[in-house]
Amino acid sequence: MPAERSTDESAVLRINEARLPATVYRADGDKYLLVEFGPRVLDLGLRFRVHLLEGKLRAARLPGIIDITPGVRSLQIHYDNRRLPREELLAALEAFGAELPERPEIAVPSRIIHLPLSWNDPATQLAQAKYAQAVRPDAPWCPDNIEFIRRINGLDNVAEVHRIVHDASYLVLGLGDVYLGAPVATPIDPRHRLVTTKYNPARTWTPENAVGIGGAYLCVYGMEGPGGYQLVGRTVQVWNTHRVTPTFVDGIPWSLRFFDQIRFYPVSTEKLQDLRRAIVHGAYNPRIEESEFNLATYERFLDSIRPGISTFKEKQTRAFDEERERWRRNGQLDSAAALPEIPEAEVSARTVPEGCEAVHAPMAASVFKVAVEAGQPVSAGQRLVVLDAMKMELEVAAPMAGIVREVLCKAGQLVEAGQQIAILCSE
């Protein structure tokens, strides 16, 4: 039997504009469906609309639903299309949507979680330094992310950045933003919403539990990895794989929940290190206040501070536009800096003497660090060079014990796959 011919299909399956906010239903492969509410703006009312739709879908217990993932203004549904045809799922979602009020009046549990913050922590400074050296030294956010946040938001000094971050109450709108239960959160008070661009290109390394701001959102990185948020400091773990503690309960390895409020308090780097060791086995647990978030009360609060919000946003927009104009004048607006190239003489292969062995780069990459020098004895497996490539860090180790005869690369240079980067000789 001949294979069925595929046909082109629009990703947008349906748009319902009969009631506000408009709802868009998008195909997300053949086993996922994405529901989007309203325009692409930060509106907590849309997040609560997503919450209500999620509740109705879970309560309906439709056969074939595998997973449901809420976002800031969207709901992604993973379903088995053999048990639940897409048209049936769309019909159910439209019926549930018709039952939702145009403006939800809702109150949800909202724990207030007090987390320690090591401001401008050495680990976050290291991430910025590595980026400046190996990825984009001319980026506007180099060498200091906090200074960049100050400038792009029109604040008078970096102390103002510190004050706003610590005064804010960050409402958790999503989980798993950057791996392992990482929260995507935004300040409840719009006057605390510091706005930034993200790294372009992204960092290749971010320390575990770094705290960063991207757009109008805050994230706590759940693990080491790449990233793009502007970093302000570091906090304790938000994921604990192996332990059950008062913070990580019921066998759930992530500590935060939807609609929690994160509030930071300052600690020293040394104190944070102690807390990070203690939290994984329950010797330290962040202070939690039980509370609730009432959308109607919140909207009345917004109405009471409209003039202050407008003043803050006008100043912020002016500063953002001035920053972009600086980028245009400096040639930074649309392109990242080119990595320095290795001179031809250094790229060419060396003749390897008898009893010696060349060490080659396993992939095209930027050299972040050279850990050895000519004449140095090394053991088998010892780190020689650290490379940065494709949002990851790669160590090149000595294939044998011996003496470093020659180092053929240097920090900040680009190397090609298979290129000689060092020559080792047996002792």
Secondary structure, DSSP 8 states (H G I E B T S, - for coil): ----------SEEEEE-SSSS-EEEEE-SSSEEEEEESSSS--HHHHHHHHHHHHHHHHHT-TTEEEEEE-SSEEEEEE-TTTS-HHHHHHHHHHHHHTS-SS---EEE--EEEEEEEET-HHHHHHHHHHHHHT-TT-TT-S-HHHHHHHHTT-SSHHHHHHHHHH--EEEEEE-TTSTT-EEEEESSGGG---B---SS-EEEE-TTEEEEEBTEEEE-SSSEEE-SEEEEE---SB-SS---SSS-TT--B---TT-EEEEEE--HHHHHHHHHHHTTTS---EEE--EEEHHHHHHHHHHTHHHHHHHHHHHHHHHHHHHHHHHHHT-SS---------HHHHS-----TTEEEEE-SSSEEEEEE---TT-EE-TT-EEEEEEETTEEEEEE-SSSEEEEEE---TT-EE-TT-EEEEEE--
